[in-house]
Amino acid sequence: MRDTLYLGCKCYQKQTFILETELLAQLELKAKQQHTTLSELVNNLLKSEVNNDAIRS
């Protein structure tokens, strides 16, 4: 049986939830260090990946 975690009426696998929470915390810290919002940081990361993929193609 898998370890599960219930938040409200949603069910999560504990390991997946913990990894997602840790990733979010790291991204929030990086955004704070760069004096930007989490949203702006994620957008910049995604744009960077798109540009890298375009260069590789």
MIMILO-598897 format. One line per 4 residues: number of its first residue (from 1); their letters; for each residue x, y, z of N, C-alpha, C. Coordinates in steps of 0.001 Angstrom, whole numbers, always signed. Example, Ala and Ser with C-alpha at 12.3 -4.5 7.8 and 13.67 -1.06 7.14 Angstrom:
1 = as = +13190 -5690 +7800 +12300 -4500 +7800 +13200 -3300 +7800; +12850 -2250 +7080 +13670 -1060 +7140 +12900 +30 +7870
***
This chain:
1 = mrdt = +843 -1176 +0 +0 +0 +0 +896 +1249 +0; +511 +2217 -788 +1270 +3459 -888 +929 +4379 +275; +1951 +5123 +675 +1709 +6152 +1688 +967 +7299 +1025; -155 +7650 +1595 -949 +8734 +1025 -1170 +9825 +2056
5 = lylg = -1468 +10996 +1542 -1706 +12163 +2377 -2978 +12818 +1871; -3894 +13100 +2756 -5152 +13727 +2371 -5166 +15177 +2831; -5390 +16089 +1894 -5557 +17504 +2205 -6920 +17904 +1682; -7821 +18205 +2593 -9196 +18460 +2164 -9744 +17187 +1558
9 = ckcy = -10263 +17283 +350 -10802 +16091 -305 -9848 +15562 -1378; -8604 +16038 -1381 -7625 +15572 -2362 -6643 +14613 -1705; -6242 +13624 -2465 -5328 +12601 -1983 -4007 +12720 -2745; -2895 +12700 -2022 -1575 +12811 -2631 -705 +11659 -2156
13 = qkqt = +228 +11232 -3013 +1247 +10306 -2546 +2231 +11133 -1732; +2582 +10665 -545 +3429 +11460 +352 +4756 +11833 -290; +5426 +10879 -930 +6740 +11168 -1491 +6642 +12238 -2573; +5666 +12142 -3449 +5484 +13133 -4506 +5182 +14496 -3902
17 = file = +4319 +14538 -2912 +3952 +15796 -2259 +5166 +16443 -1606; +5990 +15638 -931 +7180 +16168 -262 +8159 +16727 -1284; +8374 +16022 -2390 +9284 +16507 -3427 +8780 +17808 -4031; +7479 +17891 -4294 +6905 +19116 -4851 +7039 +20275 -3865
21 = tell = +6837 +20009 -2599 +6958 +21041 -1571 +8399 +21527 -1461; +9354 +20593 -1514 +10765 +20971 -1444 +11169 +21800 -2661; +10709 +21414 -3844 +11018 +22168 -5058 +10433 +23575 -4980; +9200 +23685 -4533 +8562 +24991 -4396 +9335 +25871 -3412
25 = aqle = +9776 +25304 -2310 +10545 +26066 -1321 +11857 +26563 -1918; +12526 +25720 -2708 +13780 +26131 -3350 +13537 +27254 -4350; +12474 +27141 -5135 +12155 +28181 -6113 +11789 +29495 -5424; +11028 +29414 -4331 +10664 +30626 -3593 +11906 +31306 -3018
29 = lkak = +12842 +30521 -2505 +14080 +31077 -1962 +14898 +31751 -3064; +15021 +31091 -4212 +15772 +31668 -5332 +15126 +32967 -5805; +13808 +32996 -5877 +13101 +34213 -6285 +13362 +35340 -5286; +13323 +35016 -4011 +13573 +36028 -2978 +14994 +36567 -3092
33 = qqht = +15961 +35678 -3335 +17357 +36097 -3478 +17545 +36998 -4693; +16758 +36767 -5739 +16865 +37555 -6969 +15920 +38762 -6955; +15254 +38981 -5828 +14321 +40107 -5666 +13263 +40111 -6767; +12668 +38968 -6994 +11619 +38824 -7998 +10501 +37968 -7415
37 = tlse = +9435 +37824 -8156 +8339 +36973 -7690 +8567 +35547 -8174; +7908 +34626 -7536 +7986 +33225 -7942 +7503 +33068 -9379; +6446 +33756 -9712 +5888 +33696 -11059 +6899 +34168 -12107; +7558 +35288 -11838 +8557 +35815 -12775 +9742 +34859 -12915
41 = lvnn = +10165 +34269 -11817 +11269 +33318 -11849 +10922 +32117 -12719; +9753 +31546 -12511 +9334 +30383 -13296 +9210 +30751 -14769; +8636 +31917 -15067 +8535 +32363 -16460 +9914 +32490 -17096; +10871 +33059 -16369 +12226 +33202 -16894 +12888 +31847 -17125
45 = llks = +12678 +30916 -16214 +13230 +29573 -16387 +12643 +28895 -17617; +11338 +29030 -17801 +10687 +28419 -18962 +11155 +29061 -20262; +11269 +30388 -20281 +11749 +31084 -21481 +13166 +30646 -21818; +13986 +30497 -20803 +15368 +30068 -20998 +15415 +28681 -21626
49 = evnn = +14575 +27772 -21152 +14527 +26420 -21705 +14050 +26431 -23151; +13047 +27236 -23455 +12537 +27332 -24823 +13636 +27850 -25742; +14356 +28877 -25290 +15453 +29425 -26089 +16563 +28398 -26290; +16889 +27642 -25247 +17913 +26604 -25365 +17491 +25527 -26352
53 = dair = +16227 +25136 -26317 +15723 +24133 -27257 +15778 +24653 -28682; +15460 +25930 -28884 +15486 +26528 -30220 +16916 +26567 -30757; +17873 +26856 -29895 +19279 +26910 -30309 +19777 +25518 -30687; +19362 +24503 -29933 +19791 +23123 -30200 +19199 +22566 -31482
57 = s = +18056 +23084 -31896 +17361 +22546 -33082 +18018 +22946 -34370
***
